[in-house]
Amino acid sequence: MQENPLIDIQDLQIIYGEKSDSILALDKIDLQIRKGEFLCLLGPSGCGKSTLLKTIAGYIKPTKGNCFMQGEPIDGPDWNRGVIFQSPTLYPWMSVKDNVEFGPKMRGLPPAEIKKTRRFFLEQVQLTGFGDKATFELSGGMKQRVALARVLANNPQVILMDEPFGALDALTRDNMQNLVRNIWKENNSTIFFITHDIDEALLLGTRIVVMSRRPGKIIREFKTNFTKQIYNENSKELIYTMKYINIKNEILALINNQSDE
């Protein structure tokens, strides 16, 4: 018997604006996210991917339908759902360590536990020794690692990532993908990850969901195992296999061949 989903979205509809100025952003979305999944969301620009993430985060309320977390309606932001955007949303007046410690402090954890948590997650994101640095001194990739450590320090049940590596150079992006994969596997995290990059989705996701043009609807799902193979074998040679190439081409066709109806 399958365990209950961590996130359960039922017949979700999101409309922006009113009457003649209204825009149907999402329609008839049914989606479940289970503990330990790495779900990647793909779709054309403007199809509502970020709207869906913000609804799960609690920033946007459904126009119609329901969005539950562990059976309870999501009615606002919560530390159990950590969010990472494309631009790192760090507090620039705080040091690296103060950014990472912010959530645990707000939750009233004991000072010794806060310090232990900060040290652990800065080590996980490979920023040991950078705790006293100001965030403006860091590169884009390092800032995203701080943002990741800050989210992880709250021990969220699900991590929501909205194109977190989209602004990074190719090498830094590759390093961040490896980092997130390792953290997901070692911490048994649950991740909902938006990307425009099909290869990124295939290299990270255990499930890939493809959305249509607006109004965004789910048109296909793929279960994949490439990320676990990469983790176990420490190699990305599988990108040259026919299985990988065929799935990539199928997803590409789905995104490119949608009508404008």
PAZAPA-4460 file (N, C-alpha, C; in steps of 0.05 Angstrom, whole numbers, plus 32768, in hexadecimal, padded with zeros to 4 digits):
% residues 261
    n_x    n_y    n_z   ca_x   ca_y   ca_z    c_x    c_y    c_z   seq   type   mol
   8011   7FE8   8000   8000   8000   8000   8012   8019   8000     1      M     A
   800D   802B   7FED   801D   8044   7FEB   8017   8057   8002     2      Q     A
   802B   8064   800C   8027   8078   8021   8018   8090   8016     3      E     A
   800B   809F   8027   7FFD   80B6   801E   8011   80CB   8012     4      N     A
   8008   80DA   7FFE   801B   80EE   7FF3   8021   8104   8006     5      P     A
   803A   810E   8004   8042   8125   8014   8033   813E   800B     6      L     A
   8031   8142   7FF0   8022   8158   7FE4   800C   814B   7FD3     7      I     A
   7FF4   8155   7FD5   7FDD   814A   7FC5   7FCE   8161   7FB9     8      D     A
   7FD0   8164   7F9F   7FC2   8179   7F90   7FAB   816D   7F81     9      I     A
   7F93   8179   7F85   7F7B   816D   7F7A   7F6B   8182   7F6A    10      Q     A
   7F68   817D   7F50   7F57   818D   7F3E   7F5E   81AB   7F42    11      D     A
   7F77   81B2   7F42   7F80   81CD   7F48   7F7C   81DF   7F30    12      L     A
   7F71   81F7   7F35   7F6E   820B   7F21   7F77   8226   7F2D    13      Q     A
   7F87   8235   7F1E   7F90   824F   7F27   7F88   8263   7F11    14      I     A
   7F79   8278   7F19   7F72   828E   7F07   7F7D   82A8   7F12    15      I     A
   7F8C   82B7   7F02   7F96   82D1   7F09   7F82   82E6   7EFF    16      Y     A
   7F7E   82FB   7F0E   7F6D   8311   7F05   7F4F   830A   7F07    17      G     A
   7F3E   831D   7EFD   7F22   8319   7EFF   7F14   831F   7EE5    18      E     A
   7EFE   8311   7EE0   7EEC   8315   7EC9   7EFB   8316   7EAF    19      K     A
   7EF9   832C   7EA0   7F05   832E   7E85   7F23   832F   7E86    20      S     A
   7F2F   8336   7E9D   7F4C   8338   7EA0   7F58   831F   7EAC    21      D     A
   7F47   830A   7EAF   7F51   82F2   7EBD   7F61   82E1   7EAA    22      S     A
   7F74   82D2   7EB5   7F85   82C0   7EA7   7F84   82A5   7EB5    23      I     A
   7F7D   8290   7EA6   7F7D   8275   7EB1   7F9A   826A   7EAF    24      L     A
   7FA8   8269   7EC6   7FC4   8261   7EC6   7FC7   8243   7EC8    25      A     A
   7FB8   8236   7EDA   7FB9   8219   7EDE   7F9D   820E   7EDD    26      L     A
   7F9A   81F6   7ED2   7F7F   81EA   7ED0   7F81   81CC   7ED4    27      D     A
   7F70   81C1   7EE5   7F6C   81A4   7EE9   7F87   8196   7EEF    28      K     A
   7F95   81A1   7F02   7FAF   8195   7F0B   7FAA   8181   7F21    29      I     A
   7FB1   8168   7F1C   7FB1   8153   7F30   7FCD   8148   7F32    30      D     A
   7FD9   814A   7F4A   7FF5   8142   7F4D   7FFA   813A   7F6A    31      L     A
   8008   8124   7F6D   8010   811C   7F88   802F   811A   7F89    32      Q     A
   803A   8123   7F9F   8057   8121   7FA3   805B   8111   7FBC    33      I     A
   806B   80FB   7FB9   806F   80E9   7FD0   808B   80EE   7FDC    34      R     A
   808D   80E6   7FF5   80A6   80EA   8004   80BD   80DD   7FF5    35      K     A
   80D3   80EB   7FF3   80EC   80E0   7FE6   80ED   80E3   7FC8    36      G     A
   80D7   80EE   7FBC   80D8   80F3   7F9F   80E9   810B   7F98    37      E     A
   80F4   810A   7F80   8100   8122   7F74   80F0   8127   7F5B    38      F     A
   80DC   8138   7F5D   80CA   813D   7F47   80D3   8156   7F38    39      L     A
   80D7   8153   7F1E   80DF   816A   7F0D   80C8   8172   7EFB    40      C     A
   80C3   818C   7EF9   80AC   8196   7EEA   80B7   81A5   7ED1    41      L     A
   80AE   819D   7EBA   80B6   81A9   7EA0   809D   81B4   7E92    42      L     A
   80A1   81C8   7E81   808C   81D2   7E71   8094   81EC   7E63    43      G     A
   8084   81F5   7E50   808B   820E   7E41   808B   8226   7E54    44      P     A
   8099   823B   7E4D   8098   8254   7E5D   807C   825E   7E5F    45      S     A
   8075   8267   7E77   805A   8272   7E7B   8044   825E   7E80    46      G     A
   804C   8244   7E83   8037   822F   7E86   802C   822C   7EA2    47      C     A
   8039   823A   7EB5   802E   8239   7ED1   803F   8229   7EE4    48      G     A
   8058   8222   7EDC   8069   8212   7EEE   806D   8220   7F09    49      K     A
   8075   8239   7F07   807B   8248   7F20   8061   824D   7F30    50      S     A
   804B   8251   7F22   8031   8254   7F30   802B   823B   7F40    51      T     A
   8030   8223   7F35   802B   820A   7F43   803D   8208   7F5B    52      L     A
   8057   820F   7F58   8069   820F   7F6F   8060   8222   7F85    53      L     A
   8058   823A   7F7D   8050   824D   7F91   8036   8245   7FA0    54      K     A
   8025   8236   7F92   800D   822B   7F9E   8014   8216   7FB3    55      T     A
   8027   8204   7FAC   8030   81F0   7FBF   803E   81FE   7FD7    56      I     A
   804D   8213   7FD1   805B   8222   7FE7   8048   8230   7FF9    57      A     A
   8030   8236   7FF0   801C   8244   8000   801B   8262   7FFA    58      G     A
   8028   826B   7FE5   8028   8287   7FDE   800F   828F   7FCE    59      Y     A
   8003   827B   7FC0   7FEC   8280   7FAF   7FD6   826C   7FB8    60      I     A
   7FBE   8276   7FBB   7FA8   8264   7FC3   7F99   825B   7FA9    61      K     A
   7F90   8242   7FA9   7F82   8237   7F92   7F68   8247   7F8C    62      P     A
   7F63   824B   7F72   7F49   8256   7F6A   7F34   8241   7F6D    63      T     A
   7F3C   8229   7F66   7F2B   8211   7F68   7F3C   81F9   7F6E    64      K     A
   7F31   81E5   7F7B   7F40   81CD   7F82   7F4E   81D0   7F9D    65      G     A
   7F60   81BC   7FA2   7F6D   81BB   7FBC   7F8A   81B5   7FBA    66      N     A
   7F99   81BE   7FCD   7FB6   81B8   7FCF   7FBB   81B1   7FED    67      C     A
   7FC2   8197   7FF1   7FC5   818D   800C   7FE3   8186   8011    68      F     A
   7FEB   8189   802A   8004   817D   8033   7FFE   816B   804B    69      M     A
   8004   8152   8048   7FFF   813D   805C   7FE2   813F   8065    70      Q     A
   7FD0   8142   8052   7FB3   8142   8057   7FA7   815C   8061    71      G     A
   7FB8   8170   8066   7FAF   818A   8070   7FB0   819F   805A    72      E     A
   7F9C   81B0   8057   7F9D   81C5   8042   7FB4   81D8   8046    73      P     A
   7FC2   81DE   8030   7FD7   81F2   8031   7FCA   820E   8030    74      I     A
   7FCE   821D   8046   7FC0   8237   8047   7FD4   824E   804B    75      D     A
   7FEE   8249   8046   8002   825E   8048   801E   8252   8049    76      G     A
   8032   8263   8047   804E   8259   8048   8053   824B   8063    77      P     A
   8066   8238   8062   806C   8228   807A   8089   821E   8077    78      D     A
   8097   821D   808E   80B3   8214   808C   80B6   81F7   8083    79      W     A
   80A0   81E7   8084   80A1   81CC   807A   80A4   81CB   805C    80      N     A
   80A0   81E1   804F   80A3   81E3   8032   80B7   81F9   802C    81      R     A
   80D0   81F1   8028   80E6   8204   8023   80E7   820B   8005    82      G     A
   80EB   8224   7FFF   80EA   822E   7FE3   8105   823A   7FDC    83      V     A
   810F   8232   7FC4   8127   823E   7FB9   8121   8248   7F9C    84      I     A
   8125   8262   7F97   811F   826E   7F7E   8139   8270   7F6D    85      F     A
   8136   8279   7F54   814C   827C   7F42   8161   8290   7F4D    86      Q     A
   8156   82A6   7F58   8168   82BA   7F65   8168   82B4   7F82    87      S     A
   8180   82B1   7F8E   8181   82AA   7FAB   8175   82C0   7FBC    88      P     A
   8161   82B8   7FCC   8153   82CC   7FDD   8160   82CC   7FF9    89      T     A
   8179   82D6   7FFA   8187   82D7   8013   8184   82F2   8020    90      L     A
   8189   82F4   803A   8189   830E   8047   81A5   831A   8044    91      Y     A
   81A8   832F   8034   81C3   8339   802D   81D1   8346   8045    92      P     A
   81C2   834E   805A   81CE   835B   8071   81D8   8346   8085    93      W     A
   81D3   832D   807F   81DC   8317   8091   81F3   8308   8085    94      M     A
   8204   82FC   8096   8219   82EB   808D   820D   82D1   8083    95      S     A
   821E   82C0   8077   8216   82A6   806E   820A   8296   8085    96      V     A
   8219   8294   809C   820F   8284   80B2   81F5   828F   80BE    97      K     A
   81F2   82AA   80BF   81D9   82B5   80C9   81C2   82AF   80B7    98      D     A
   81C6   82AE   809D   81B1   82A6   808A   81A8   828A   808F    99      N     A
   81BB   8278   8093   81B5   825B   8097   81A7   8257   80B2   100      V     A
   81AF   8267   80C6   81A4   8264   80E1   8189   8271   80E5   101      E     A
   8181   8281   80D1   8169   8292   80D5   8150   8281   80DB   102      F     A
   814B   826D   80CB   8133   825C   80CF   8132   824E   80EA   103      G     A
   8148   823F   80F1   8148   8232   810B   8145   8246   8122   104      P     A
   8150   825E   8120   814D   8272   8135   8130   827A   8138   105      K     A
   8123   827F   8120   8107   8287   8121   80F5   8271   812D   106      M     A
   80FE   8258   812A   80EE   8242   8136   80F5   823D   8153   107      R     A
   8108   824D   815E   810E   824B   817A   811F   8233   8182   108      G     A
   812F   8228   8170   8140   8211   8177   8156   821A   818A   109      L     A
   8160   8208   819A   8176   820F   81AD   818F   8217   819E   110      P     A
   819F   822A   81A9   81B7   8234   819B   81CA   821E   8192   111      P     A
   81CE   820A   81A3   81E1   81F5   819C   81D7   81E5   8183   112      A     A
   81BC   81E1   8182   81B1   81D3   816B   81B2   81E4   8152   113      E     A
   81AE   81FE   8155   81B0   8210   813E   81CC   820F   8132   114      I     A
   81E0   8210   8143   81FC   8210   813A   8203   81F6   812D   115      K     A
   81FA   81E0   8138   81FF   81C6   812D   81F2   81C3   8111   116      K     A
   81D9   81CD   810F   81CA   81CC   80F6   81D8   81DC   80E1   117      T     A
   81E1   81F4   80E8   81EF   8206   80D5   8208   81F9   80CB   118      R     A
   8218   81EE   80DD   8231   81E1   80D5   822C   81CA   80C2   119      R     A
   8218   81BA   80C9   8212   81A2   80B9   820B   81A9   809C   120      F     A
   81F9   81BC   8099   81EF   81C2   807E   8203   81D3   806E   121      F     A
   8212   81E4   807B   8228   81F2   806D   823C   81DE   8062   122      L     A
   8241   81C9   8072   8253   81B4   8068   8246   81A5   8051   123      E     A
   822C   819F   8053   821F   8191   803D   8220   81A0   8023   124      Q     A
   821E   81BA   8024   821E   81CA   800B   823A   81D4   8005   125      V     A
   824E   81C9   8013   826A   81CE   800E   8272   81EB   8012   126      Q     A
   8268   81F7   8028   826F   8213   802E   827A   8215   804A   127      L     A
   8286   8200   8054   8294   8201   806E   82AA   8216   806C   128      T     A
   82AB   8228   8080   82BF   823D   807F   82B6   8257   8074   129      G     A
   829D   8258   8069   8292   8270   805D   827D   827D   806F   130      F     A
   8279   8273   8087   8263   827C   8098   8263   829A   809E   131      G     A
   827B   82A6   80A1   827D   82C2   80A8   827D   82D5   8090   132      D     A
   827C   82C9   8078   827C   82DA   8060   8261   82E8   805C   133      K     A
   8262   8300   8051   8249   830E   8049   823F   8301   802F   134      A     A
   8225   82FF   802C   821B   82F2   8014   8222   8300   7FFA   135      T     A
   8226   831A   7FFB   822D   8329   7FE2   8249   8322   7FD9   136      F     A
   8259   8316   7FE9   8274   830E   7FE1   8275   82F4   7FD2   137      E     A
   825E   82E6   7FD0   825D   82CB   7FC5   8256   82CC   7FA7   138      L     A
   825E   82B7   7F99   8256   82B3   7F7D   8239   82AA   7F7C   139      S     A
   822D   82AA   7F64   8211   82A1   7F61   820D   8285   7F6B   140      G     A
   821F   8273   7F64   821D   8257   7F6C   821F   8254   7F8A   141      G     A
   8231   8263   7F97   8234   8262   7FB4   821B   826D   7FC2   142      M     A
   8210   8282   7FB7   81F7   828D   7FC2   81E1   8278   7FC2   143      K     A
   81DF   8269   7FAC   81CA   8255   7FAA   81CF   823F   7FBE   144      Q     A
   81E8   8239   7FC4   81EF   8224   7FD8   81E7   822E   7FF4   145      R     A
   81EB   8248   7FF9   81E2   8253   8013   81C3   8252   8014   146      V     A
   81B6   8259   7FFE   8198   8257   7FFE   818F   823B   8003   147      A     A
   819D   8227   7FF8   8196   820B   7FFC   819A   8203   8019   148      L     A
   81B1   820B   8025   81B7   8205   8041   81A3   8212   8053   149      A     A
   819A   822A   804C   8186   8238   805D   816C   8229   805D   150      R     A
   8164   821F   8046   814B   8210   8044   814E   81F5   8053   151      V     A
   8164   81E8   804F   8169   81CE   805C   816A   81D0   807A   152      L     A
   8174   81E6   8084   8176   81EA   80A1   815B   81E9   80AF   153      A     A
   8146   81EF   80A1   812B   81EE   80AC   811F   81D2   80AC   154      N     A
   812E   81BE   80A0   8125   81A3   809E   8109   81A1   8092   155      N     A
   8105   81AD   807A   80EB   81AC   806E   80E4   8191   8064   156      P     A
   80CA   818B   8062   80C1   8171   8058   80C2   8170   803A   157      Q     A
   80C1   8187   802D   80C3   8188   8010   80D3   81A2   8009   158      V     A
   80E4   819F   7FF5   80F4   81B6   7FEB   80E9   81BD   7FCF   159      I     A
   80E1   81D6   7FCC   80D6   81E0   7FB3   80EB   81F2   7FA5   160      L     A
   80F3   81EA   7F8D   8109   81F8   7F7F   80FF   8202   7F64   161      M     A
   8100   821D   7F60   80F6   8229   7F48   810D   8232   7F36   162      D     A
   8115   8221   7F24   812C   8226   7F12   8144   8231   7F21   163      E     A
   814D   8223   7F36   8161   822D   7F48   817D   8231   7F3B   164      P     A
   8182   8223   7F24   819C   8224   7F18   819B   8232   7EFD   165      F     A
   8185   823F   7EF6   8181   824B   7EDC   8194   8261   7ED6   166      G     A
   819E   826F   7EEA   81AF   8286   7EE5   81CD   827F   7EE8   167      A     A
   81D3   8266   7EEC   81EF   825E   7EF1   81FD   8255   7ED7   168      L     A
   8217   8258   7ED7   8226   824E   7EC0   8226   822F   7EC0   169      D     A
   822D   8224   7EA9   822A   8207   7EA4   8239   81F6   7EB9   170      A     A
   8251   81FD   7EBF   8261   81EE   7ED2   8255   81EF   7EEE   171      L     A
   824E   8208   7EF7   8242   820B   7F11   8227   81FD   7F13   172      T     A
   8218   81FE   7EFD   81FE   81F0   7EFD   8202   81D2   7F00   173      R     A
   8216   81C7   7EF2   821B   81AA   7EF4   8223   81A3   7F11   174      D     A
   8234   81B4   7F1D   823C   81AF   7F39   8224   81B0   7F4C   175      N     A
   8212   81C3   7F47   81FB   81C6   7F59   81E7   81AF   7F55   176      M     A
   81E5   81A5   7F3D   81D4   818D   7F38   81DF   8176   7F48   177      Q     A
   81F9   8172   7F47   8205   815C   7F57   8200   815F   7F74   178      N     A
   8203   8178   7F7E   81FF   817E   7F9A   81E3   8178   7FA3   179      L     A
   81CF   8181   7F94   81B3   817D   7F9B   81AC   8160   7F9A   180      V     A
   81B6   8152   7F86   81B1   8135   7F84   81BC   8127   7F9D   181      R     A
   81D4   812D   7FA5   81E0   8120   7FBC   81D0   8126   7FD6   182      N     A
   81C8   813F   7FD9   81B9   8147   7FF1   819E   8139   7FF1   183      I     A
   8191   8139   7FDA   8177   812B   7FD8   8179   810E   7FE0   184      W     A
   818E   8100   7FD6   8191   80E4   7FDB   819A   80DF   7FF8   185      K     A
   81AD   80EE   8002   81B8   80E9   801D   81A4   80F1   8033   186      E     A
   8194   8106   802E   8181   810F   8042   8165   8103   803E   187      N     A
   8161   80F3   8029   8146   80E9   8022   8132   8100   8020   188      N     A
   813B   8116   8012   812A   812D   800F   8114   8128   7FFA   189      S     A
   8100   813A   7FFB   80EB   813A   7FE6   80EE   8155   7FD8   190      T     A
   80F1   8154   7FBD   80F7   816C   7FAE   80E4   816F   7F97   191      I     A
   80D9   8188   7F94   80C9   8190   7F7D   80D9   81A5   7F6E   192      F     A
   80E0   819F   7F56   80F5   81AF   7F48   80EC   81B7   7F2D   193      F     A
   80EA   81D2   7F28   80E2   81DD   7F0E   80FB   81E2   7EFE   194      I     A
   80FA   81DB   7EE4   8110   81E1   7ED2   8106   81E3   7EB6   195      T     A
   8115   81F2   7EA5   810F   81F2   7E88   8121   81DF   7E79   196      H     A
   8134   81D3   7E87   814A   81C3   7E7C   8142   81A5   7E7E   197      D     A
   813D   8199   7E67   8135   817D   7E67   814B   816B   7E72   198      I     A
   8164   8170   7E6B   817A   8160   7E75   817B   8163   7E94   199      D     A
   8177   817B   7E9E   8178   817E   7EBB   8162   816E   7EC9   200      E     A
   814B   816E   7EBD   8135   815E   7EC8   813B   8140   7EC8   201      A     A
   8146   8137   7EB1   814D   811A   7EAF   8164   8112   7EC1   202      L     A
   8177   8124   7EC6   818E   811E   7ED7   8188   8120   7EF4   203      L     A
   8171   812C   7EFC   816B   8130   7F18   8151   8121   7F21   204      L     A
   813D   8120   7F10   8123   8118   7F19   811F   80FA   7F1A   205      G     A
   810F   80F1   7F2E   8105   80D6   7F2E   80EA   80D5   7F20   206      T     A
   80DE   80EC   7F1D   80C5   80EE   7F0D   80C5   8109   7EFF   207      R     A
   80BD   8109   7EE6   80BC   8122   7ED7   80A0   8127   7ECE   208      I     A
   8096   813E   7ED4   807A   8146   7ECC   807C   815C   7EB7   209      V     A
   806E   8158   7EA1   806E   816B   7E8B   8053   817A   7E8A   210      V     A
   8055   8195   7E88   803C   81A5   7E87   8038   81B0   7E6B   211      M     A
   801F   81B6   7E65   8017   81C2   7E4C   801B   81E0   7E4D   212      S     A
   8017   81ED   7E36   8015   820A   7E35   7FFD   8213   7E45   213      R     A
   7FFD   822D   7E4C   7FE7   8238   7E5C   7FCC   8235   7E4E   214      R     A
   7FB8   822D   7E5E   7FB9   8227   7E7B   7FC8   820D   7E80   215      P     A
   7FDA   820E   7E93   7FEA   81F7   7E99   7FDB   81DF   7EA2   216      G     A
   7FDF   81C9   7E94   7FD4   81AF   7E9C   7FEA   819A   7E9B   217      K     A
   7FE8   8185   7EAB   7FFC   8170   7EA9   7FF5   815E   7E92   218      I     A
   8008   815B   7E7F   8002   814B   7E67   8011   8131   7E67   219      I     A
   8026   812E   7E78   8035   8114   7E77   8047   8112   7E90   220      R     A
   804B   80FA   7E99   805E   80F5   7EAF   8071   80DF   7EA6   221      E     A
   808A   80E2   7EAF   809E   80CD   7EA9   80AB   80C6   7EC4   222      F     A
   80AD   80AC   7EC9   80BD   80A2   7EE0   80D9   809C   7ED6   223      K     A
   80ED   80A7   7EE3   8109   80A3   7EDA   811A   809A   7EF1   224      T     A
   8131   808E   7EEA   8143   8084   7EFE   8160   808D   7EF9   225      N     A
   8163   80A0   7EE7   817E   80A9   7EE0   818D   80B6   7EF7   226      F     A
   817F   80C5   7F08   818D   80D3   7F1E   8199   80BF   7F32   227      T     A
   818A   80A9   7F37   8194   8095   7F49   81AD   8086   7F3D   228      K     A
   81AC   8082   7F23   81C3   8075   7F16   81DB   8087   7F17   229      Q     A
   81D7   80A1   7F13   81EE   80B4   7F14   81F9   80B4   7F30   230      I     A
   81E7   80B4   7F44   81F1   80B5   7F60   8201   809C   7F67   231      Y     A
   81F6   8085   7F5E   8203   806B   7F65   821D   8067   7F55   232      N     A
   821E   8070   7F3C   8235   806A   7F2B   8248   8082   7F28   233      E     A
   8240   8099   7F33   8250   80B2   7F31   8259   80B7   7F14   234      N     A
   8246   80B4   7F02   824C   80B8   7EE6   8232   80C0   7ED7   235      S     A
   8235   80D0   7EC2   821F   80D9   7EB2   8220   80CD   7E96   236      K     A
   822E   80B7   7E93   8230   80AA   7E79   8215   80A1   7E6E   237      E     A
   8201   809E   7E80   81E7   8095   7E77   81D9   80A8   7E64   238      L     A
   81E3   80C1   7E62   81D6   80D5   7E50   81DA   80CC   7E33   239      I     A
   81EC   80B9   7E2E   81F1   80B0   7E13   81E1   8096   7E0C   240      Y     A
   81D1   808D   7E20   81C2   8074   7E1B   81A8   807B   7E0B   241      T     A
   819E   8067   7DFD   8186   806B   7DED   816E   8071   7DFF   242      M     A
   816D   8064   7E16   8157   8069   7E28   8155   8087   7E30   243      K     A
   816C   8092   7E37   816D   80AE   7E3F   8165   80C0   7E27   244      Y     A
   8171   80BB   7E10   816C   80CB   7DF8   814F   80C9   7DEF   245      I     A
   8143   80B2   7DF1   8127   80AF   7DE9   8114   80BE   7DFB   246      N     A
   8118   80BD   7E15   8107   80CC   7E27   810B   80EA   7E23   247      I     A
   8123   80F3   7E20   8129   810F   7E1B   811A   8119   7E02   248      K     A
   811B   8109   7DEC   810E   8111   7DD3   80F0   8111   7DD6   249      N     A
   80E5   80FE   7DE6   80C8   80FD   7DEA   80BF   8116   7DF9   250      E     A
   80CE   811E   7E0E   80C7   8136   7E1D   80C9   814F   7E0C   251      I     A
   80DE   8150   7DFC   80E3   8167   7DEA   80CC   816A   7DD7   252      L     A
   80C3   8154   7DCC   80AC   8154   7DB9   8092   815D   7DC6   253      A     A
   808E   8154   7DDF   8076   815C   7DEE   8075   817A   7DF2   254      L     A
   808C   8186   7DF9   808D   81A2   7DFE   808B   81B3   7DE4   255      I     A
   8098   81AA   7DD0   809A   81B9   7DB7   8082   81B6   7DA5   256      N     A
   8074   81A0   7DA7   805E   819A   7D94   8042   81A0   7D9E   257      N     A
   8040   81AF   7DB4   8026   81B6   7DBE   8019   81CB   7DAC   258      Q     A
   7FFF   81C9   7DA8   7FF1   81DD   7D98   7FED   81F6   7DA8   259      S     A
   7FE7   820C   7D9B   7FE1   8225   7DA8   7FC4   822A   7DAE   260      D     A
   7FB5   8214   7DAD   7F98   8216   7DB2   7F93   8220   7DCE   261      E     A
***
